[in-house]
Amino acid sequence: MPPIRMLRRCDVSMRLSCDRIESKRFVLYRDVREPNAMVSEDATLGWLIAHVEVSGVRTLSAGTEEPVYFVSAWIELYRKEGEKRILIGNLSNFSPEVN
């Protein structure tokens, strides 16, 4: 595996579909741990590791609202193709509380 170099901290947001985001109002979106973004020395691979705590409310189809709370951690893996970065892997989990 090629050596890796650390990138500067980047702002990270979850990859949620637009309809899922539009139905929620976030009150809290907090990094449980500092996001970690790295890229291989030859710049052909990159990855992101994130761990967040989220709370807010979501609007149901009937127009009523319900509270939303979760903790999620995920890893994304990207490959460089030409000038683009292509997502080639994603692993995530959700838990009901911060560990």
CORWOMO-V780563 format. One record per backbone hydrogen bond with DSSP energy under -0.5 kcal/mol. NH is the residue of the N-H (numbers start at 1). CO is the residue of the C=O. Records with the same first field share a line. If there is no record, write none. Layout:
NH->CO  CO
This chain:
5->39
7->37
16->14
21->17
22->18
23->19
24->21
25->57
27->55
28->55
30->53
32->30  51
33->51
36->49
37->35
38->47
39->5
40->45
41->3
43->40
46->78
47->38
48->76
49->36
50->74
51->33
52->72
53->30
54->70
55->28
56->68
57->25
58->66
59->23
60->58  64
63->60
66->58
68->56
70->54
71->95
72->52
73->93
74->50
75->91
76->48
77->89
78->46
79->86
80->44
81->84
84->81
86->79  84
88->77
89->77
91->75
93->73
95->71
